Amino acid sequence: MDDDLKNDVGDLYSQIAGEESTALGDLLAKIPGLSGYMERGRRREADSILRDTIVGRLEQVRLQLSDVHHALSRDIVLAMDYAEELGRAETRLMSLMGKIKDAPVGYAGYFDAIKVKEEDLARIYAFDNEMLVHVDQIMADVDTLQSAVNRGAQIEAAIAQLNKDVALANDTFTGRTEVMRGIG
């Protein structure tokens, strides 16, 4: 992953939480319940920005994969040989994007009624970071597939790796959802 993006996204919540001026922070501390409300809002905002970033990057990958599919279809024999597996990868990728886009905006609901422990937040942030690693791997897989199609060699292995990594990313996002449901 690009080091700048990793630093930016890895510390996203801290960046958003740190937006409060000292004077505003002092004021919030004096109004019962308001600081907790603001904290939940910052968590939701950070989660929304992170998910938008992930979906945006996956959309770029989907477009690149579509270009690869188009290039592969120039050879009818290759297109027929790999259509099913490549279609499976595209479907899984779009499914992942849909899950991430349509997931409830982070931390709302869960944090309203219960006290969240730091270790629970750490687990959620670990899943978020893992998703970024998966996105980078999927991007690399599509690059590898593009090279394989251009060379006309090792296409099957490249598609298999792509399918495997998209499935792992789906599993990771499902695990994050399960952690969110299990908090409390």
MARDREN-822219 format. One record per residue: residue in one letter; x negated, y, z of N, C-alpha, C in turn. Coordinates in steps of 0.05 Angstrom, whole numbers, plus 5000, padded with zeros to 4 digits. Each point is the difference from the previous one (the first is absolute). Last residue first. Example, Ala and Ser with C-alpha at 12.3 -4.5 7.8 and 13.67 -1.06 7.14 Angstrom:
2
<pt 'S' <4743 4955 5142> <4984 5024 5001> <5015 5022 5014>>
<pt 'A' <4994 4885 4999> <5018 5024 5000> <4982 5024 5000>>
This chain:
184
<pt 'G' <5407 4890 5461> <5019 5006 5021> <4995 4983 5024>>
<pt 'I' <4983 4990 4889> <4991 5019 5020> <5021 5003 5021>>
<pt 'G' <5006 4946 4918> <4993 4987 5025> <4991 5019 5022>>
<pt 'R' <5022 5025 4908> <5024 4989 5013> <4994 4989 5027>>
<pt 'M' <4928 5032 4949> <5018 5023 5006> <5025 4989 5014>>
<pt 'V' <4940 4937 4967> <4989 5013 5024> <5018 5023 5008>>
<pt 'E' <5023 4956 4921> <5005 4983 5023> <4989 5012 5026>>
<pt 'T' <4981 5043 4918> <5029 5003 5007> <5007 4983 5024>>
<pt 'R' <4913 4991 4966> <5003 5027 5012> <5029 5004 5009>>
<pt 'G' <4981 4922 4951> <4989 4999 5027> <5003 5026 5015>>
<pt 'T' <5022 4998 4909> <5020 4985 5015> <4991 4998 5029>>
<pt 'F' <4939 5036 4941> <5021 5019 5005> <5023 4987 5016>>
<pt 'T' <4929 4945 4974> <4991 5020 5019> <5022 5019 5006>>
<pt 'D' <5015 4937 4933> <5000 4987 5026> <4992 5020 5022>>
<pt 'N' <4994 5028 4910> <5028 4997 5008> <5002 4988 5028>>
<pt 'A' <4916 5005 4962> <5009 5027 5008> <5029 4999 5008>>
<pt 'L' <4963 4921 4967> <4989 5006 5026> <5008 5028 5010>>
<pt 'A' <5025 4973 4913> <5015 4985 5020> <4989 5005 5028>>
<pt 'V' <4954 5038 4928> <5026 5014 5003> <5017 4985 5021>>
<pt 'D' <4918 4961 4978> <4996 5024 5015> <5026 5016 5004>>
<pt 'K' <5000 4920 4946> <4993 4994 5028> <4998 5025 5017>>
<pt 'N' <5013 5009 4907> <5024 4990 5013> <4995 4994 5029>>
<pt 'L' <4926 5026 4949> <5019 5022 5003> <5025 4991 5015>>
<pt 'Q' <4938 4934 4975> <4990 5016 5023> <5018 5024 5005>>
<pt 'A' <5020 4946 4926> <5004 4985 5024> <4991 5016 5025>>
<pt 'I' <4983 5035 4914> <5029 5002 5007> <5005 4986 5026>>
<pt 'A' <4913 4992 4966> <5006 5028 5008> <5029 5004 5008>>
<pt 'A' <4973 4916 4965> <4989 5004 5027> <5005 5029 5010>>
<pt 'E' <5025 4980 4911> <5016 4984 5019> <4991 5004 5029>>
<pt 'I' <4950 5038 4928> <5025 5014 5005> <5017 4986 5021>>
<pt 'Q' <4908 4984 4957> <5006 4999 5029> <5026 5016 5007>>
<pt 'A' <4966 5024 4904> <4990 4978 5017> <5008 5004 5029>>
<pt 'G' <5006 5063 4923> <5015 4975 4992> <4991 4976 5015>>
<pt 'R' <4975 5098 5006> <4980 4979 4992> <5014 4975 4988>>
<pt 'N' <5053 5071 5033> <4983 5012 4979> <4980 4980 4989>>
<pt 'V' <5054 4975 5073> <5016 5002 4975> <4983 5011 4978>>
<pt 'A' <4961 4998 5084> <5004 4973 4991> <5015 5000 4974>>
<pt 'S' <4990 5082 5045> <4974 4991 4988> <5003 4972 4988>>
<pt 'Q' <5074 5033 5048> <4996 5016 4975> <4974 4991 4986>>
<pt 'L' <5017 4964 5084> <5018 4988 4980> <4997 5015 4973>>
<pt 'T' <4954 5034 5074> <4988 4975 4992> <5016 4986 4978>>
<pt 'D' <5036 5078 5039> <4976 5007 4984> <4986 4974 4990>>
<pt 'V' <5070 4989 5059> <5011 5008 4974> <4977 5009 4982>>
<pt 'D' <4978 4976 5088> <5010 4977 4985> <5010 5007 4973>>
<pt 'A' <4975 5069 5060> <4976 4986 4989> <5009 4976 4984>>
<pt 'M' <5068 5045 5045> <4989 5017 4979> <4976 4987 4987>>
<pt 'I' <5036 4958 5074> <5018 4997 4977> <4990 5017 4977>>
<pt 'Q' <4955 5010 5081> <4994 4973 4988> <5018 4996 4976>>
<pt 'D' <5015 5078 5050> <4974 5001 4987> <4993 4974 4986>>
<pt 'V' <5077 5001 5053> <5004 5017 4976> <4974 5002 4984>>
<pt 'H' <4996 4957 5084> <5014 4984 4980> <5004 5015 4974>>
<pt 'V' <4966 5048 5073> <4980 4981 4990> <5012 4982 4979>>
<pt 'L' <5058 5056 5045> <4983 5016 4982> <4978 4983 4988>>
<pt 'M' <5056 4962 5065> <5015 5004 4974> <4983 5016 4981>>
<pt 'E' <4967 4988 5087> <4998 4975 4984> <5015 5003 4973>>
<pt 'N' <5008 5069 5063> <4973 5000 4988> <4996 4975 4983>>
<pt 'D' <5080 5005 5048> <5000 5021 4979> <4972 5001 4987>>
<pt 'F' <5011 4941 5072> <5014 4990 4977> <4999 5021 4977>>
<pt 'A' <4964 5026 5082> <4983 4980 4988> <5013 4988 4975>>
<pt 'Y' <5050 5060 5053> <4980 5014 4984> <4980 4981 4987>>
<pt 'I' <5063 4963 5058> <5014 5011 4977> <4980 5014 4982>>
<pt 'R' <4968 4968 5082> <5006 4978 4982> <5014 5010 4974>>
<pt 'A' <4983 5062 5069> <4975 4991 4988> <5005 4978 4980>>
<pt 'L' <5072 5029 5052> <4993 5019 4979> <4975 4992 4986>>
<pt 'D' <5023 4949 5073> <5019 4996 4979> <4995 5019 4976>>
<pt 'E' <4950 5010 5079> <4991 4976 4985> <5019 4993 4977>>
<pt 'E' <5021 5072 5060> <4978 5007 4982> <4991 4975 4984>>
<pt 'K' <5101 5006 5033> <4974 4996 5012> <4978 5006 4980>>
<pt 'V' <5105 5037 5010> <4981 4985 4984> <4973 4999 5013>>
<pt 'K' <5107 5010 5033> <4974 5011 5004> <4980 4983 4983>>
<pt 'I' <5107 5013 4975> <4981 4985 5017> <4974 5015 5002>>
<pt 'A' <5077 5030 4949> <5013 4987 5022> <4980 4986 5019>>
<pt 'D' <4975 5049 4919> <5019 5017 5014> <5010 4987 5026>>
<pt 'F' <4939 4960 4936> <4987 5017 5019> <5020 5017 5015>>
<pt 'Y' <5028 4942 4930> <4985 4983 5019> <4989 5017 5023>>
<pt 'G' <5046 5049 4935> <5017 4979 5010> <4985 4984 5021>>
<pt 'A' <4938 5045 4931> <5026 5010 5009> <5017 4977 5010>>
<pt 'Y' <4912 4986 4960> <5002 5005 5029> <5026 5013 5009>>
<pt 'G' <4981 4999 4894> <4985 4990 5022> <5010 5006 5028>>
<pt 'V' <5064 4998 4917> <4978 5018 5006> <4989 4994 5027>>
<pt 'P' <5045 4921 4945> <5008 5023 5016> <4976 5018 5006>>
<pt 'A' <4996 4944 4911> <4998 4995 5029> <5009 5024 5015>>
<pt 'D' <4991 4994 4903> <5026 4998 5012> <4999 4994 5030>>
<pt 'K' <4920 5007 4944> <5016 5024 4995> <5026 5000 5017>>
<pt 'I' <4944 4924 5002> <4987 5022 5013> <5016 5025 4997>>
<pt 'K' <5031 4923 4955> <5000 4996 5030> <4989 5024 5014>>
<pt 'G' <4994 5000 4906> <5027 5004 5009> <5003 4997 5030>>
<pt 'M' <4918 4979 4959> <5005 5029 4999> <5028 5006 5010>>
<pt 'L' <4978 4910 4992> <4985 5012 5021> <5005 5030 5001>>
<pt 'S' <5036 4954 4928> <5014 4993 5025> <4986 5012 5024>>
<pt 'M' <4959 5008 4916> <5024 5017 5002> <5016 4995 5025>>
<pt 'L' <4927 4943 4984> <4990 5027 5004> <5024 5020 5003>>
<pt 'R' <5018 4911 4976> <4991 5002 5028> <4991 5028 5007>>
<pt 'T' <5023 4982 4911> <5023 4999 5016> <4993 5003 5030>>
<pt 'E' <4930 4994 4937> <5014 5025 4997> <5025 5001 5018>>
<pt 'A' <4952 4919 4996> <4984 5020 5013> <5014 5028 4999>>
<pt 'R' <5039 4929 4952> <5003 4995 5029> <4984 5022 5016>>
<pt 'G' <4991 4999 4906> <5027 5010 5008> <5005 4997 5030>>
<pt 'L' <4923 4962 4963> <4997 5029 5001> <5027 5013 5008>>
<pt 'E' <5000 4907 4988> <4984 5007 5024> <4996 5031 5002>>
<pt 'E' <5047 4966 4924> <5014 4993 5025> <4984 5009 5025>>
<pt 'A' <4963 5013 4911> <5023 5016 5005> <5013 4994 5027>>
<pt 'Y' <4921 4960 4951> <4998 5013 5025> <5024 5017 5008>>
<pt 'D' <4991 4946 4917> <4986 4984 5021> <5002 5013 5027>>
<pt 'M' <5034 5045 4923> <5017 4978 5008> <4987 4984 5022>>
<pt 'A' <4950 5070 4963> <5024 5011 5013> <5018 4978 5010>>
<pt 'L' <4925 4977 4949> <4992 5008 5027> <5025 5010 5015>>
<pt 'V' <5013 4981 4910> <4994 4975 5015> <4993 5006 5029>>
<pt 'I' <5016 5072 4940> <5024 4986 5007> <4995 4975 5016>>
<pt 'D' <4946 5093 4995> <4994 4972 4991> <5024 4983 5010>>
<pt 'R' <5006 5087 5022> <4991 5003 4972> <4992 4973 4988>>
<pt 'S' <5027 5017 5093> <5021 4992 4981> <4992 5003 4971>>
<pt 'L' <4944 5028 5073> <5001 4971 4999> <5020 4991 4978>>
<pt 'A' <4995 5091 5022> <4976 4992 4986> <5000 4970 4995>>
<pt 'H' <5069 5035 5053> <5003 5008 4972> <4976 4991 4983>>
<pt 'H' <4996 4987 5093> <5020 4982 4988> <5004 5007 4970>>
<pt 'V' <4946 5057 5049> <4986 4974 4997> <5019 4980 4986>>
<pt 'D' <5036 5083 5025> <4982 5003 4978> <4985 4974 4993>>
<pt 'S' <5054 5002 5076> <5017 5001 4977> <4983 5003 4974>>
<pt 'L' <4957 5006 5083> <5007 4973 4994> <5018 4998 4976>>
<pt 'Q' <4979 5085 5032> <4976 4988 4988> <5005 4971 4993>>
<pt 'L' <5068 5045 5045> <4997 5011 4973> <4975 4988 4986>>
<pt 'R' <5014 4977 5090> <5021 4988 4983> <4998 5010 4972>>
<pt 'V' <4942 5038 5064> <4992 4972 4993> <5021 4988 4982>>
<pt 'Q' <5020 5084 5034> <4978 5002 4981> <4991 4972 4991>>
<pt 'E' <5063 5003 5067> <5013 5008 4975> <4978 5004 4978>>
<pt 'L' <4972 4983 5088> <5011 4976 4988> <5014 5006 4974>>
<pt 'R' <4969 5072 5050> <4977 4985 4990> <5009 4974 4987>>
<pt 'G' <5065 5053 5042> <4989 5014 4977> <4977 4985 4988>>
<pt 'V' <5038 4967 5079> <5018 4995 4977> <4989 5015 4975>>
<pt 'I' <4953 5014 5081> <4998 4972 4992> <5017 4995 4975>>
<pt 'T' <5007 5084 5040> <4973 4997 4988> <4997 4971 4989>>
<pt 'D' <5078 5021 5048> <5001 5013 4974> <4973 4997 4985>>
<pt 'R' <5006 4968 5089> <5015 4983 4981> <5002 5012 4973>>
<pt 'L' <4958 5052 5067> <4985 4976 4995> <5014 4982 4979>>
<pt 'I' <5046 5076 5032> <4977 5008 4982> <4984 4975 4993>>
<pt 'S' <5069 4987 5062> <5011 5007 4973> <4978 5007 4981>>
<pt 'D' <4977 4985 5090> <5008 4975 4987> <5010 5005 4972>>
<pt 'A' <4980 5074 5053> <4975 4986 4993> <5007 4974 4985>>
<pt 'E' <5072 5049 5035> <4988 5015 4978> <4974 4985 4990>>
<pt 'R' <5045 4967 5076> <5016 4995 4976> <4987 5014 4976>>
<pt 'R' <4961 5016 5083> <4996 4972 4992> <5015 4994 4975>>
<pt 'R' <5013 5084 5038> <4973 4998 4988> <4994 4971 4992>>
<pt 'G' <5080 5016 5046> <5001 5013 4974> <4974 4998 4985>>
<pt 'R' <5006 4971 5089> <5013 4981 4982> <5001 5011 4972>>
<pt 'E' <4966 5057 5066> <4982 4978 4995> <5012 4979 4981>>
<pt 'M' <5053 5072 5031> <4980 5009 4980> <4981 4978 4993>>
<pt 'Y' <5060 4983 5070> <5015 5003 4974> <4981 5008 4978>>
<pt 'G' <4966 4998 5086> <5005 4973 4991> <5014 5000 4973>>
<pt 'S' <4987 5082 5043> <4975 4990 4990> <5003 4972 4989>>
<pt 'L' <5074 5041 5042> <4995 5011 4974> <4973 4989 4989>>
<pt 'G' <5037 4981 5090> <5010 4984 4977> <4992 5010 4973>>
<pt 'P' <4995 5069 5080> <5003 4971 5003> <5012 4987 4975>>
<pt 'I' <4938 5088 5006> <5028 4994 4994> <5004 4970 5001>>
<pt 'K' <4914 5040 5012> <5017 5012 5021> <5030 4994 4995>>
<pt 'A' <4929 4974 4940> <4995 4986 5025> <5019 5010 5022>>
<pt 'L' <4997 5043 4915> <5014 4974 4999> <4997 4984 5026>>
<pt 'L' <4953 5082 4992> <5028 5004 5002> <5016 4974 5000>>
<pt 'D' <4907 4997 4986> <5006 5008 5028> <5030 5004 5003>>
<pt 'G' <4969 4983 4914> <4998 4976 5016> <5006 5006 5029>>
<pt 'L' <4996 5072 4941> <5024 4984 4996> <5000 4975 5016>>
<pt 'A' <4923 5053 5003> <5023 5015 5012> <5026 4984 4997>>
<pt 'T' <4922 4967 4958> <4998 4997 5029> <5024 5014 5013>>
<pt 'S' <5017 4965 4903> <4982 5019 5012> <4999 4996 5030>>
<pt 'E' <5023 4924 4925> <5011 5017 5020> <4979 5019 5011>>
<pt 'E' <4983 4928 4937> <5009 5025 4988> <5011 5020 5020>>
<pt 'G' <4967 4906 5012> <4982 5022 5007> <5008 5027 4988>>
<pt 'A' <5045 4917 4981> <5004 5006 5028> <4983 5024 5009>>
<pt 'I' <4989 4967 4912> <5027 5012 5004> <5004 5008 5028>>
<pt 'Q' <4920 4956 4981> <5001 5025 4986> <5026 5014 5004>>
<pt 'S' <4989 4914 5035> <4985 5019 5015> <5000 5027 4987>>
<pt 'Y' <5039 4929 4954> <5016 5007 5023> <4986 5021 5017>>
<pt 'L' <4953 4965 4926> <5023 5016 4992> <5016 5009 5024>>
<pt 'D' <4914 4947 4983> <5004 5019 5022> <5024 5018 4995>>
<pt 'G' <4976 4933 4938> <4995 4986 5025> <5004 5018 5024>>
<pt 'V' <5006 5034 4911> <5023 4985 5008> <4996 4986 5027>>
<pt 'D' <4928 5052 4966> <5024 5016 5000> <5024 4985 5011>>
<pt 'N' <4918 4954 4986> <4999 5018 5023> <5025 5017 5002>>
<pt 'K' <4994 4943 4926> <5001 4984 5025> <4999 5018 5024>>
<pt 'L' <4989 5041 4917> <5027 4992 5004> <5003 4984 5026>>
<pt 'D' <4913 5024 4974> <5016 5024 5007> <5029 4993 5006>>
<pt 'D' <4942 4931 4968> <4994 5008 5028> <5016 5024 5008>>
<pt 'D' <5031 4927 4927> <4987 5026 5000> <4997 5009 5029>>
<pt 'M' <5008 4897 4985> <5017 5023 5000> <4982 5025 5000>>
